[in-house]
Amino acid sequence: MEYIIYLLLLFVSGSFLLKASFYPLWGKVAVAIASALFVGLVTPWITELSPTWMPRFLTSRPLLLNLSVCVTVEAAVMIGFCFSRIPASFRKDALSVRIGKALLLCYPGLLMGGVWCFLISKILYVVPGMDFRTLPWMASGAVLLAVGGGAETVKRLFPEQSLRLELLFLINLFIIILNIIVTGY
C-alpha cells in the first residue's frame, strides 16, 4: 500500500511539472515562487505535528476517501486541460469557452501542496536533529530550484506541445487508476 502511495505522489509531481511546462518563463517563475512560499509557510506547521500523523492518515479510510475525491477532481481538470488544447480550427469558440480554457491553463495543480507536505514530513523524520529554523529556508530553496528547473527541463526534453499533452493525459489516467487502487485497498 505504501508503495502505491509513493507511486501516486510521483505521478502527481510529474503531472504538476508537465502542466507547468506549458507556461511562459514568467509563469514558471511565478509557480516556482508560489511553491517555495507555500513550503516555507507550511514547514513550521509540519514540524509541530506528531510523527504518527502520516501513518494514521494513510490508514484512515474516511480521510483516504475524501482525498480520493480531490485527486479525481484534479486529474479530471488536467484531462480537461489536455482536451482544451486540441485545436478546433473549424469553429469559433464562445466567450465562456475561452474563459474556461484560460482558467484551465492558469490552474497548476493544487495537489502538489500535499506532496510537498508529505515530503517535508518524511525529511523531518529521516534526518533527526535538523534545525527547525533553517529547515523552511532550505526546503523553500530546494522547491524553488526543483519546480523552476524541472518545468524548464521537461519543456526542453519534450519540445513538442502535443507530446507533452499526451504525456499529461496518460499520467492523469494513471493517477485515476492508482487512486481507484488506493481507495479499494
OpenMM code with the backbone's topology and positions (N, CA, C; nanometers):
from openmm import Vec3, app, unit

residues = "MET GLU TYR ILE ILE TYR LEU LEU LEU LEU PHE VAL SER GLY SER PHE LEU LEU LYS ALA SER PHE TYR PRO LEU TRP GLY LYS VAL ALA VAL ALA ILE ALA SER ALA LEU PHE VAL GLY LEU VAL THR PRO TRP ILE THR GLU LEU SER PRO THR TRP MET PRO ARG PHE LEU THR SER ARG PRO LEU LEU LEU ASN LEU SER VAL CYS VAL THR VAL GLU ALA ALA VAL MET ILE GLY PHE CYS PHE SER ARG ILE PRO ALA SER PHE ARG LYS ASP ALA LEU SER VAL ARG ILE GLY LYS ALA LEU LEU LEU CYS TYR PRO GLY LEU LEU MET GLY GLY VAL TRP CYS PHE LEU ILE SER LYS ILE LEU TYR VAL VAL PRO GLY MET ASP PHE ARG THR LEU PRO TRP MET ALA SER GLY ALA VAL LEU LEU ALA VAL GLY GLY GLY ALA GLU THR VAL LYS ARG LEU PHE PRO GLU GLN SER LEU ARG LEU GLU LEU LEU PHE LEU ILE ASN LEU PHE ILE ILE ILE LEU ASN ILE ILE VAL THR GLY TYR".split()
positions = [
    Vec3(0.0825, -0.1200, 0.0000),
    Vec3(0.0000, 0.0000, 0.0000),
    Vec3(0.0867, 0.1260, 0.0000),
    Vec3(0.1922, 0.1233, 0.0776),
    Vec3(0.2778, 0.2405, 0.0875),
    Vec3(0.3458, 0.2703, -0.0460),
    Vec3(0.3820, 0.1660, -0.1191),
    Vec3(0.4459, 0.1867, -0.2487),
    Vec3(0.3487, 0.2470, -0.3500),
    Vec3(0.2223, 0.2116, -0.3394),
    Vec3(0.1231, 0.2689, -0.4292),
    Vec3(0.1073, 0.4183, -0.4005),
    Vec3(0.1115, 0.4547, -0.2718),
    Vec3(0.1042, 0.5965, -0.2345),
    Vec3(0.2247, 0.6713, -0.2918),
    Vec3(0.3434, 0.6120, -0.2797),
    Vec3(0.4638, 0.6764, -0.3346),
    Vec3(0.4532, 0.6923, -0.4865),
    Vec3(0.4008, 0.5914, -0.5527),
    Vec3(0.3839, 0.5987, -0.6978),
    Vec3(0.2819, 0.7064, -0.7349),
    Vec3(0.1747, 0.7165, -0.6578),
    Vec3(0.0750, 0.8201, -0.6809),
    Vec3(0.1362, 0.9588, -0.6620),
    Vec3(0.2185, 0.9756, -0.5589),
    Vec3(0.2863, 1.1034, -0.5367),
    Vec3(0.3815, 1.1366, -0.6516),
    Vec3(0.4489, 1.0374, -0.7032),
    Vec3(0.5390, 1.0582, -0.8164),
    Vec3(0.4619, 1.1027, -0.9406),
    Vec3(0.3476, 1.0399, -0.9657),
    Vec3(0.2674, 1.0789, -1.0814),
    Vec3(0.2078, 1.2184, -1.0648),
    Vec3(0.1660, 1.2533, -0.9430),
    Vec3(0.1140, 1.3886, -0.9193),
    Vec3(0.2241, 1.4916, -0.9437),
    Vec3(0.3466, 1.4605, -0.8999),
    Vec3(0.4598, 1.5513, -0.9236),
    Vec3(0.4891, 1.5646, -1.0728),
    Vec3(0.4858, 1.4531, -1.1440),
    Vec3(0.5081, 1.4577, -1.2883),
    Vec3(0.4008, 1.5363, -1.3605),
    Vec3(0.2771, 1.5213, -1.3183),
    Vec3(0.1675, 1.5963, -1.3775),
    Vec3(0.1851, 1.7460, -1.3526),
    Vec3(0.2278, 1.7821, -1.2314),
    Vec3(0.2497, 1.9228, -1.1971),
    Vec3(0.3596, 1.9842, -1.2834),
    Vec3(0.4709, 1.9119, -1.2986),
    Vec3(0.5810, 1.9651, -1.3793),
    Vec3(0.5445, 1.9725, -1.5269),
    Vec3(0.4714, 1.8725, -1.5761),
    Vec3(0.4283, 1.8779, -1.7157),
    Vec3(0.3336, 1.9950, -1.7395),
    Vec3(0.2426, 2.0183, -1.6464),
    Vec3(0.1492, 2.1303, -1.6610),
    Vec3(0.2240, 2.2625, -1.6544),
    Vec3(0.3218, 2.2729, -1.5640),
    Vec3(0.3998, 2.3965, -1.5527),
    Vec3(0.4843, 2.4204, -1.6768),
    Vec3(0.5155, 2.3167, -1.7520),
    Vec3(0.5973, 2.3348, -1.8722),
    Vec3(0.5216, 2.4069, -1.9835),
    Vec3(0.3898, 2.4196, -1.9720),
    Vec3(0.3117, 2.4913, -2.0725),
    Vec3(0.3123, 2.6415, -2.0490),
    Vec3(0.3591, 2.6860, -1.9333),
    Vec3(0.3613, 2.8283, -1.9021),
    Vec3(0.4784, 2.8970, -1.9695),
    Vec3(0.4651, 3.0267, -1.9955),
    Vec3(0.5829, 3.1025, -2.0398),
    Vec3(0.6821, 3.1130, -1.9243),
    Vec3(0.7982, 3.1656, -1.9504),
    Vec3(0.9036, 3.1710, -1.8479),
    Vec3(0.8575, 3.2431, -1.7218),
    Vec3(0.7866, 3.3553, -1.7367),
    Vec3(0.7409, 3.4280, -1.6189),
    Vec3(0.6391, 3.3456, -1.5399),
    Vec3(0.5603, 3.2625, -1.6082),
    Vec3(0.4640, 3.1758, -1.5401),
    Vec3(0.5329, 3.0661, -1.4607),
    Vec3(0.6393, 3.0101, -1.5195),
    Vec3(0.7163, 2.9079, -1.4470),
    Vec3(0.7796, 2.9667, -1.3225),
    Vec3(0.8339, 3.0880, -1.3367),
    Vec3(0.8947, 3.1552, -1.2212),
    Vec3(0.7888, 3.1823, -1.1150),
    Vec3(0.6704, 3.2254, -1.1565),
    Vec3(0.5633, 3.2533, -1.0610),
    Vec3(0.5189, 3.1270, -0.9880),
    Vec3(0.5062, 3.0164, -1.0597),
    Vec3(0.4674, 2.8898, -0.9968),
    Vec3(0.5769, 2.8423, -0.9017),
    Vec3(0.7029, 2.8576, -0.9409),
    Vec3(0.8137, 2.8169, -0.8547),
    Vec3(0.8174, 2.9011, -0.7274),
    Vec3(0.7967, 3.0310, -0.7404),
    Vec3(0.7972, 3.1182, -0.6221),
    Vec3(0.6777, 3.0866, -0.5322),
    Vec3(0.5608, 3.0647, -0.5912),
    Vec3(0.4429, 3.0309, -0.5110),
    Vec3(0.4629, 2.8983, -0.4381),
    Vec3(0.5229, 2.8001, -0.5044),
    Vec3(0.5501, 2.6718, -0.4394),
    Vec3(0.6501, 2.6875, -0.3254),
    Vec3(0.7544, 2.7670, -0.3488),
    Vec3(0.8551, 2.7892, -0.2447),
    Vec3(0.7947, 2.8625, -0.1251),
    Vec3(0.7099, 2.9611, -0.1512),
    Vec3(0.6430, 3.0313, -0.0412),
    Vec3(0.5524, 2.9372, 0.0372),
    Vec3(0.4800, 2.8521, -0.0337),
    Vec3(0.3941, 2.7553, 0.0339),
    Vec3(0.4752, 2.6649, 0.1254),
    Vec3(0.5842, 2.6123, 0.0733),
    Vec3(0.6684, 2.5220, 0.1537),
    Vec3(0.7273, 2.5963, 0.2731),
    Vec3(0.7724, 2.7190, 0.2519),
    Vec3(0.8287, 2.7964, 0.3617),
    Vec3(0.7273, 2.8270, 0.4701),
    Vec3(0.6028, 2.8505, 0.4304),
    Vec3(0.4998, 2.8830, 0.5283),
    Vec3(0.4406, 2.7608, 0.5974),
    Vec3(0.4395, 2.6476, 0.5303),
    Vec3(0.3769, 2.5288, 0.5879),
    Vec3(0.4757, 2.4452, 0.6702),
    Vec3(0.6049, 2.4624, 0.6497),
    Vec3(0.7039, 2.3818, 0.7214),
    Vec3(0.6982, 2.3998, 0.8726),
    Vec3(0.6848, 2.5214, 0.9265),
    Vec3(0.6728, 2.5318, 1.0724),
    Vec3(0.5508, 2.4572, 1.1279),
    Vec3(0.4437, 2.4552, 1.0532),
    Vec3(0.3249, 2.3812, 1.0968),
    Vec3(0.3523, 2.2306, 1.0965),
    Vec3(0.4225, 2.1819, 0.9965),
    Vec3(0.4505, 2.0385, 0.9876),
    Vec3(0.5456, 1.9950, 1.0995),
    Vec3(0.6373, 2.0823, 1.1391),
    Vec3(0.7299, 2.0456, 1.2463),
    Vec3(0.6590, 2.0281, 1.3800),
    Vec3(0.5411, 2.0846, 1.3955),
    Vec3(0.4659, 2.0704, 1.5201),
    Vec3(0.3792, 1.9455, 1.5235),
    Vec3(0.3657, 1.8764, 1.4120),
    Vec3(0.2810, 1.7581, 1.4073),
    Vec3(0.3507, 1.6383, 1.4708),
    Vec3(0.2700, 1.5452, 1.5129),
    Vec3(0.3208, 1.4217, 1.5719),
    Vec3(0.3846, 1.3345, 1.4635),
    Vec3(0.4846, 1.2551, 1.5004),
    Vec3(0.5465, 1.1663, 1.3998),
    Vec3(0.4512, 1.0596, 1.3469),
    Vec3(0.3407, 1.0381, 1.4144),
    Vec3(0.2480, 0.9330, 1.3716),
    Vec3(0.1322, 0.9859, 1.2885),
    Vec3(0.1347, 1.1145, 1.2531),
    Vec3(0.0203, 1.1689, 1.1794),
    Vec3(0.0079, 1.1108, 1.0399),
    Vec3(0.1206, 1.0849, 0.9746),
    Vec3(0.1141, 1.0319, 0.8384),
    Vec3(0.0641, 0.8872, 0.8362),
    Vec3(0.1170, 0.7967, 0.9198),
    Vec3(0.0610, 0.6608, 0.9185),
    Vec3(-0.0873, 0.6569, 0.9563),
    Vec3(-0.1276, 0.7425, 1.0497),
    Vec3(-0.2702, 0.7477, 1.0860),
    Vec3(-0.3543, 0.7979, 0.9688),
    Vec3(-0.3026, 0.8936, 0.8958),
    Vec3(-0.3752, 0.9464, 0.7807),
    Vec3(-0.3890, 0.8404, 0.6722),
    Vec3(-0.2815, 0.7665, 0.6479),
    Vec3(-0.2831, 0.6668, 0.5406),
    Vec3(-0.3663, 0.5446, 0.5748),
    Vec3(-0.3960, 0.5232, 0.7016),
    Vec3(-0.4778, 0.4080, 0.7408),
    Vec3(-0.6222, 0.4468, 0.7703),
    Vec3(-0.6525, 0.5745, 0.7665),
    Vec3(-0.7893, 0.6205, 0.7928),
    Vec3(-0.8710, 0.6135, 0.6638),
    Vec3(-0.9666, 0.5256, 0.6607),
    Vec3(-1.0487, 0.5064, 0.5410),
    Vec3(-1.1285, 0.6324, 0.5029),
    Vec3(-1.1963, 0.6996, 0.5980),
    Vec3(-1.2709, 0.8203, 0.5585),
    Vec3(-1.1808, 0.9312, 0.5032),
    Vec3(-1.0624, 0.9491, 0.5612),
    Vec3(-0.9719, 1.0522, 0.5109),
    Vec3(-0.9209, 1.0180, 0.3714),
    Vec3(-0.8918, 0.8903, 0.3477),
    Vec3(-0.8474, 0.8492, 0.2143),
    Vec3(-0.9575, 0.8663, 0.1098),
    Vec3(-1.0816, 0.8414, 0.1500),
    Vec3(-1.1916, 0.8609, 0.0555),
    Vec3(-1.2098, 1.0085, 0.0223),
    Vec3(-1.1940, 1.0965, 0.1210),
    Vec3(-1.2016, 1.2403, 0.0942),
    Vec3(-1.0881, 1.2845, 0.0029),
    Vec3(-0.9689, 1.2355, 0.0305),
    Vec3(-0.8549, 1.2674, -0.0547),
    Vec3(-0.8746, 1.2131, -0.1957),
    Vec3(-0.9380, 1.0980, -0.2054),
    Vec3(-0.9635, 1.0373, -0.3354),
    Vec3(-1.0495, 1.1277, -0.4236),
    Vec3(-1.1455, 1.1930, -0.3629),
    Vec3(-1.2303, 1.2848, -0.4394),
    Vec3(-1.1461, 1.4004, -0.4938),
    Vec3(-1.0585, 1.4558, -0.4099),
    Vec3(-0.9722, 1.5666, -0.4542),
    Vec3(-0.8795, 1.5229, -0.5669),
    Vec3(-0.8223, 1.4040, -0.5538),
    Vec3(-0.7312, 1.3525, -0.6566),
    Vec3(-0.8062, 1.3318, -0.7883),
    Vec3(-0.9260, 1.2775, -0.7808),
    Vec3(-1.0041, 1.2535, -0.9020),
    Vec3(-1.0427, 1.3841, -0.9697),
    Vec3(-1.0836, 1.4832, -0.8913),
    Vec3(-1.1221, 1.6120, -0.9493),
    Vec3(-1.0026, 1.6777, -1.0166),
    Vec3(-0.8858, 1.6741, -0.9502),
    Vec3(-0.7694, 1.7369, -1.0117),
    Vec3(-0.7274, 1.6641, -1.1389),
    Vec3(-0.7308, 1.5314, -1.1378),
    Vec3(-0.6958, 1.4567, -1.2593),
    Vec3(-0.7947, 1.4879, -1.3713),
    Vec3(-0.9227, 1.5031, -1.3372),
    Vec3(-1.0222, 1.5372, -1.4385),
    Vec3(-0.9977, 1.6776, -1.4942),
    Vec3(-0.9575, 1.7701, -1.4091),
    Vec3(-0.9262, 1.9057, -1.4555),
    Vec3(-0.8065, 1.9027, -1.5507),
    Vec3(-0.7047, 1.8232, -1.5163),
    Vec3(-0.5871, 1.8142, -1.6033),
    Vec3(-0.6216, 1.7482, -1.7372),
    Vec3(-0.7072, 1.6483, -1.7335),
    Vec3(-0.7509, 1.5855, -1.8589),
    Vec3(-0.8336, 1.6843, -1.9401),
    Vec3(-0.9153, 1.7628, -1.8724),
    Vec3(-0.9899, 1.8684, -1.9413),
    Vec3(-0.8973, 1.9693, -2.0055),
    Vec3(-0.7867, 2.0021, -1.9369),
    Vec3(-0.6871, 2.0917, -1.9956),
    Vec3(-0.6302, 2.0316, -2.1238),
    Vec3(-0.6018, 1.9017, -2.1205),
    Vec3(-0.5468, 1.8358, -2.2405),
    Vec3(-0.6438, 1.8479, -2.3574),
    Vec3(-0.7732, 1.8267, -2.3315),
    Vec3(-0.8713, 1.8367, -2.4392),
    Vec3(-0.8938, 1.9807, -2.4827),
    Vec3(-0.8741, 2.0753, -2.3914),
    Vec3(-0.8948, 2.2159, -2.4295),
    Vec3(-0.7835, 2.2672, -2.5206),
    Vec3(-0.6697, 2.2013, -2.5213),
    Vec3(-0.5573, 2.2441, -2.6050),
    Vec3(-0.5631, 2.1863, -2.7455),
    Vec3(-0.6595, 2.0993, -2.7734),
    Vec3(-0.6742, 2.0434, -2.9081),
    Vec3(-0.7277, 2.1535, -2.9985),
    Vec3(-0.6599, 2.1814, -3.1083),
    Vec3(-0.7067, 2.2906, -3.1948),
    Vec3(-0.8383, 2.2548, -3.2636),
    Vec3(-0.9276, 2.3485, -3.2590),
    Vec3(-1.0565, 2.3317, -3.3268),
    Vec3(-1.0700, 2.4449, -3.4270),
    Vec3(-1.0036, 2.4301, -3.5395),
    Vec3(-0.9979, 2.5392, -3.6373),
    Vec3(-1.1273, 2.5537, -3.7165),
    Vec3(-1.2172, 2.4558, -3.7066),
    Vec3(-1.3370, 2.4624, -3.7879),
    Vec3(-1.4504, 2.5408, -3.7218),
    Vec3(-1.4303, 2.5879, -3.5963),
    Vec3(-1.5364, 2.6642, -3.5313),
    Vec3(-1.4752, 2.7743, -3.4461),
    Vec3(-1.5556, 2.8721, -3.4173),
    Vec3(-1.5136, 2.9811, -3.3295),
    Vec3(-1.5634, 2.9503, -3.1882),
    Vec3(-1.4763, 2.9738, -3.0889),
    Vec3(-1.5144, 2.9498, -2.9511),
    Vec3(-1.5943, 3.0667, -2.8957),
    Vec3(-1.6910, 3.0357, -2.8137),
    Vec3(-1.7684, 3.1394, -2.7454),
    Vec3(-1.6829, 3.1996, -2.6347),
    Vec3(-1.7266, 3.3089, -2.5800),
    Vec3(-1.6518, 3.3771, -2.4748),
    Vec3(-1.6375, 3.2876, -2.3517),
    Vec3(-1.7440, 3.2178, -2.3170),
    Vec3(-1.7373, 3.1308, -2.1989),
    Vec3(-1.6374, 3.0168, -2.2185),
    Vec3(-1.6267, 2.9650, -2.3393),
    Vec3(-1.5303, 2.8585, -2.3677),
    Vec3(-1.3882, 2.9127, -2.3584),
    Vec3(-1.3657, 3.0325, -2.4092),
    Vec3(-1.2325, 3.0919, -2.3988),
    Vec3(-1.1948, 3.1207, -2.2544),
    Vec3(-1.2898, 3.1647, -2.1750),
    Vec3(-1.2633, 3.1878, -2.0328),
    Vec3(-1.2319, 3.0557, -1.9633),
    Vec3(-1.3073, 2.9512, -1.9963),
    Vec3(-1.2810, 2.8195, -1.9391),
    Vec3(-1.1430, 2.7678, -1.9749),
    Vec3(-1.1019, 2.7868, -2.0983),
    Vec3(-0.9679, 2.7443, -2.1410),
    Vec3(-0.8599, 2.8221, -2.0670),
    Vec3(-0.8823, 2.9516, -2.0463),
    Vec3(-0.7846, 3.0339, -1.9739),
    Vec3(-0.7746, 2.9894, -1.8278),
    Vec3(-0.8888, 2.9549, -1.7675),
    Vec3(-0.8863, 2.9068, -1.6289),
    Vec3(-0.8148, 2.7722, -1.6182),
    Vec3(-0.8385, 2.6850, -1.7151),
    Vec3(-0.7687, 2.5562, -1.7145),
    Vec3(-0.6181, 2.5742, -1.7316),
    Vec3(-0.5782, 2.6715, -1.8106),
    Vec3(-0.4357, 2.6977, -1.8284),
    Vec3(-0.3741, 2.7540, -1.7002),
    Vec3(-0.4482, 2.8376, -1.6295),
    Vec3(-0.3937, 2.9020, -1.5085),
    Vec3(-0.3833, 2.8065, -1.3893),
    Vec3(-0.4586, 2.6999, -1.3885),
    Vec3(-0.4598, 2.6078, -1.2743),
    Vec3(-0.3380, 2.5152, -1.2816),
    Vec3(-0.2398, 2.5303, -1.1898),
    Vec3(-0.1189, 2.4475, -1.1990),
    Vec3(-0.1341, 2.3104, -1.1355),
    Vec3(-0.2207, 2.2961, -1.0382),
    Vec3(-0.2365, 2.1696, -0.9688),
    Vec3(-0.2133, 2.1884, -0.8194),
    Vec3(-0.3191, 2.1861, -0.7430),
    Vec3(-0.3077, 2.2134, -0.6001),
    Vec3(-0.2661, 2.0915, -0.5184),
    Vec3(-0.2771, 1.9729, -0.5750),
    Vec3(-0.2368, 1.8535, -0.5010),
    Vec3(-0.0872, 1.8505, -0.4738),
    Vec3(-0.0128, 1.9280, -0.5466),
    Vec3(0.1313, 1.9325, -0.5238),
    Vec3(0.1614, 1.9837, -0.3832),
    Vec3(0.0738, 2.0655, -0.3261),
    Vec3(0.0907, 2.1101, -0.1879),
    Vec3(0.0910, 1.9929, -0.0913),
    Vec3(0.0043, 1.8962, -0.1151),
    Vec3(0.0044, 1.7756, -0.0324),
    Vec3(0.1316, 1.6942, -0.0490),
    Vec3(0.1825, 1.6902, -0.1705),
    Vec3(0.3089, 1.6197, -0.1946),
    Vec3(0.4226, 1.6883, -0.1207),
    Vec3(0.4246, 1.8225, -0.1236),
    Vec3(0.5301, 1.8942, -0.0506),
    Vec3(0.5208, 1.8650, 0.0992),
    Vec3(0.3989, 1.8668, 0.1541),
    Vec3(0.3816, 1.8375, 0.2971),
    Vec3(0.4294, 1.6965, 0.3305),
    Vec3(0.3964, 1.6009, 0.2465),
    Vec3(0.4392, 1.4630, 0.2688),
    Vec3(0.5912, 1.4524, 0.2663),
    Vec3(0.6541, 1.5153, 0.1671),
    Vec3(0.8000, 1.5087, 0.1561),
    Vec3(0.8696, 1.5760, 0.2740),
    Vec3(0.8186, 1.6902, 0.3175),
    Vec3(0.8798, 1.7597, 0.4310),
    Vec3(0.8667, 1.6755, 0.5570),
    Vec3(0.7517, 1.6142, 0.5783),
    Vec3(0.7357, 1.5309, 0.6976),
    Vec3(0.8294, 1.4103, 0.6931),
    Vec3(0.8485, 1.3526, 0.5757),
    Vec3(0.9425, 1.2401, 0.5637),
    Vec3(1.0861, 1.2851, 0.5919),
    Vec3(1.1239, 1.4019, 0.5403),
    Vec3(1.2589, 1.4535, 0.5647),
    Vec3(1.2809, 1.4790, 0.7129),
    Vec3(1.1789, 1.5314, 0.7791),
    Vec3(1.1920, 1.5609, 0.9225),
    Vec3(1.2215, 1.4361, 1.0046),
    Vec3(1.1586, 1.3254, 0.9681),
    Vec3(1.1747, 1.2048, 1.0482),
    Vec3(1.2876, 1.1160, 1.0001),
    Vec3(1.3390, 1.1412, 0.8816),
    Vec3(1.4537, 1.0654, 0.8315),
    Vec3(1.5845, 1.1283, 0.8792),
    Vec3(1.5864, 1.2608, 0.8872),
    Vec3(1.7067, 1.3329, 0.9276),
    Vec3(1.6796, 1.3995, 1.0633),
    Vec3(1.6945, 1.3246, 1.1730),
    Vec3(1.6692, 1.3855, 1.3034),
    Vec3(1.7805, 1.4836, 1.3406),
    Vec3(1.7459, 1.5781, 1.4239),
    Vec3(1.8441, 1.6765, 1.4690),
    Vec3(1.8583, 1.7955, 1.3776),
    Vec3(1.7742, 1.8057, 1.2748),
    Vec3(1.7820, 1.9189, 1.1835),
    Vec3(1.7248, 2.0427, 1.2529),
    Vec3(1.7885, 2.1547, 1.2322),
    Vec3(1.7445, 2.2797, 1.2926),
    Vec3(1.6145, 2.3252, 1.2267),
    Vec3(1.5108, 2.3430, 1.3087),
    Vec3(1.3798, 2.3778, 1.2552),
    Vec3(1.3705, 2.5227, 1.2088),
    Vec3(1.4664, 2.6053, 1.2433),
    Vec3(1.4641, 2.7436, 1.1942),
    Vec3(1.5207, 2.7533, 1.0534),
    Vec3(1.6160, 2.6681, 1.0197),
    Vec3(1.6739, 2.6731, 0.8849),
    Vec3(1.6025, 2.5807, 0.7868),
    Vec3(1.5266, 2.4852, 0.8393),
    Vec3(1.4588, 2.3901, 0.7510),
    Vec3(1.3647, 2.4572, 0.6517),
    Vec3(1.2786, 2.5530, 0.6914),
    Vec3(1.1911, 2.6153, 0.5909),
    Vec3(1.2675, 2.6846, 0.4785),
    Vec3(1.3795, 2.7494, 0.5112),
    Vec3(1.4571, 2.8177, 0.4079),
    Vec3(1.5229, 2.7178, 0.3133),
    Vec3(1.5766, 2.6106, 0.3700),
    Vec3(1.6394, 2.5084, 0.2850),
    Vec3(1.5356, 2.4414, 0.1957),
    Vec3(1.4212, 2.4067, 0.2541),
    Vec3(1.3161, 2.3411, 0.1765),
    Vec3(1.2609, 2.4342, 0.0683),
    Vec3(1.2419, 2.5614, 0.1018),
    Vec3(1.1912, 2.6576, 0.0031),
    Vec3(1.2888, 2.6757, -0.1124),
    Vec3(1.4168, 2.6835, -0.0819),
    Vec3(1.5170, 2.6964, -0.1879),
    Vec3(1.5201, 2.5747, -0.2777),
    Vec3(1.5111, 2.4562, -0.2168),
    Vec3(1.5108, 2.3334, -0.2965),
    Vec3(1.3876, 2.3257, -0.3860),
    Vec3(1.2731, 2.3665, -0.3324),
    Vec3(1.1497, 2.3635, -0.4112),
    Vec3(1.1556, 2.4659, -0.5239),
    Vec3(1.2087, 2.5824, -0.4951),
    Vec3(1.2221, 2.6859, -0.5978),
    Vec3(1.3051, 2.6346, -0.7157),
    Vec3(1.4163, 2.5715, -0.6849),
    Vec3(1.5013, 2.5171, -0.7911),
    Vec3(1.4369, 2.3979, -0.8607),
    Vec3(1.3726, 2.3110, -0.7828),
    Vec3(1.3136, 2.1904, -0.8405),
    Vec3(1.1979, 2.2237, -0.9341),
    Vec3(1.1118, 2.3147, -0.8934),
    Vec3(0.9962, 2.3474, -0.9776),
    Vec3(1.0389, 2.4295, -1.0993),
    Vec3(1.1163, 2.5337, -1.0755),
    Vec3(1.1600, 2.6171, -1.1877),
    Vec3(1.2451, 2.5406, -1.2866),
    Vec3(1.3443, 2.4700, -1.2360),
    Vec3(1.4316, 2.3926, -1.3244),
    Vec3(1.3628, 2.2711, -1.3828),
    Vec3(1.2756, 2.2084, -1.3045),
    Vec3(1.2063, 2.0895, -1.3530),
    Vec3(1.1119, 2.1192, -1.4675),
    Vec3(1.0362, 2.2277, -1.4559),
    Vec3(0.9422, 2.2629, -1.5631),
    Vec3(1.0160, 2.2992, -1.6918),
    Vec3(1.1251, 2.3717, -1.6777),
    Vec3(1.2026, 2.4081, -1.7970),
    Vec3(1.2709, 2.2859, -1.8578),
    Vec3(1.3175, 2.1948, -1.7728),
    Vec3(1.3801, 2.0716, -1.8215),
    Vec3(1.2795, 1.9860, -1.8975),
    Vec3(1.1586, 1.9765, -1.8454),
    Vec3(1.0543, 1.8998, -1.9140),
    Vec3(1.0264, 1.9608, -2.0513),
    Vec3(1.0212, 2.0935, -2.0565),
    Vec3(0.9942, 2.1595, -2.1850),
    Vec3(1.1079, 2.1351, -2.2842),
    Vec3(1.2306, 2.1317, -2.2359),
    Vec3(1.3445, 2.1078, -2.3259),
    Vec3(1.3551, 1.9607, -2.3667),
    Vec3(1.3177, 1.8695, -2.2765),
    Vec3(1.3214, 1.7272, -2.3101),
    Vec3(1.2129, 1.6906, -2.4115),
    Vec3(1.0962, 1.7528, -2.3948),
    Vec3(0.9836, 1.7267, -2.4840),
    Vec3(0.9381, 1.8591, -2.5453),
    Vec3(1.0069, 1.9057, -2.6496),
    Vec3(0.9752, 2.0387, -2.7041),
    Vec3(0.8401, 2.0466, -2.7752),
    Vec3(0.7893, 1.9337, -2.8207),
    Vec3(0.6624, 1.9352, -2.8919),
    Vec3(0.5475, 1.9420, -2.7921),
    Vec3(0.4610, 2.0382, -2.8109),
    Vec3(0.3483, 2.0558, -2.7199),
    Vec3(0.2543, 1.9358, -2.7225),
    Vec3(0.2352, 1.8761, -2.8384),
    Vec3(0.1436, 1.7627, -2.8496),
    Vec3(0.1943, 1.6425, -2.7703),
    Vec3(0.3246, 1.6216, -2.7677),
    Vec3(0.3803, 1.5108, -2.6909),
    Vec3(0.3627, 1.5337, -2.5407),
    Vec3(0.3832, 1.6579, -2.4969),
    Vec3(0.3628, 1.6897, -2.3548),
    Vec3(0.2158, 1.6749, -2.3160),
    Vec3(0.1259, 1.7112, -2.4077),
    Vec3(-0.0166, 1.6927, -2.3800),
    Vec3(-0.0522, 1.5454, -2.3665),
    Vec3(0.0040, 1.4632, -2.4536),
    Vec3(-0.0215, 1.3194, -2.4453),
    Vec3(0.0327, 1.2621, -2.3148),
    Vec3(0.1528, 1.3035, -2.2777),
    Vec3(0.2100, 1.2565, -2.1508),
    Vec3(0.1267, 1.3011, -2.0318),
    Vec3(0.0820, 1.4247, -2.0339),
    Vec3(-0.0021, 1.4755, -1.9254),
    Vec3(-0.1325, 1.3971, -1.9175),
    Vec3(-0.1909, 1.3681, -2.0323),
    Vec3(-0.3137, 1.2896, -2.0358),
    Vec3(-0.2919, 1.1499, -1.9785),
    Vec3(-0.1857, 1.0838, -2.0226),
    Vec3(-0.1584, 0.9473, -1.9751),
    Vec3(-0.1249, 0.9437, -1.8265),
    Vec3(-0.0469, 1.0397, -1.7801),
    Vec3(-0.0127, 1.0435, -1.6383),
    Vec3(-0.1379, 1.0615, -1.5537),
    Vec3(-0.2288, 1.1456, -1.5986),
    Vec3(-0.3505, 1.1659, -1.5214),
    Vec3(-0.4439, 1.0460, -1.5283),
    Vec3(-0.4408, 0.9707, -1.6371),
    Vec3(-0.5148, 0.8440, -1.6389),
    Vec3(-0.4562, 0.7462, -1.5370),
    Vec3(-0.3235, 0.7400, -1.5292),
    Vec3(-0.2601, 0.6543, -1.4285),
    Vec3(-0.2918, 0.7023, -1.2870),
    Vec3(-0.3019, 0.8327, -1.2683),
    Vec3(-0.3375, 0.8862, -1.1367),
    Vec3(-0.4769, 0.8378, -1.0978),
    Vec3(-0.5697, 0.8404, -1.1910),
    Vec3(-0.7056, 0.7933, -1.1613),
    Vec3(-0.7047, 0.6444, -1.1298),
    Vec3(-0.6282, 0.5667, -1.2058),
    Vec3(-0.6215, 0.4221, -1.1810),
    Vec3(-0.5591, 0.3937, -1.0442),
    Vec3(-0.4493, 0.4609, -1.0123),
    Vec3(-0.3865, 0.4423, -0.8807),
    Vec3(-0.4790, 0.4889, -0.7696),
    Vec3(-0.5550, 0.5923, -0.7939),
    Vec3(-0.6496, 0.6417, -0.6958),
    Vec3(-0.7570, 0.5354, -0.6665),
    Vec3(-0.8030, 0.4690, -0.7693),
    Vec3(-0.9008, 0.3613, -0.7512),
    Vec3(-0.8389, 0.2469, -0.6714),
    Vec3(-0.7134, 0.2150, -0.6996),
    Vec3(-0.6457, 0.1076, -0.6274),
    Vec3(-0.6289, 0.1443, -0.4805),
    Vec3(-0.5904, 0.2682, -0.4519),
    Vec3(-0.5692, 0.3114, -0.3129),
    Vec3(-0.6978, 0.3051, -0.2340),
    Vec3(-0.8072, 0.3520, -0.2921),
    Vec3(-0.9327, 0.3539, -0.2173),
    Vec3(-0.9981, 0.2167, -0.2091),
    Vec3(-0.9661, 0.1293, -0.3009),
    Vec3(-1.0234, -0.0040, -0.2970),
    Vec3(-0.9420, -0.1017, -0.2156),
    Vec3(-0.8272, -0.0606, -0.1701),
    Vec3(-0.7353, -0.1488, -0.0984),
    Vec3(-0.7869, -0.1825, 0.0377),
] * unit.nanometer
topology = app.Topology()
chain = topology.addChain("A")
for resn in residues:
    res = topology.addResidue(resn, chain)
    for name in ("N", "CA", "C"):
        topology.addAtom(name, app.Element.getBySymbol(name[0]), res)
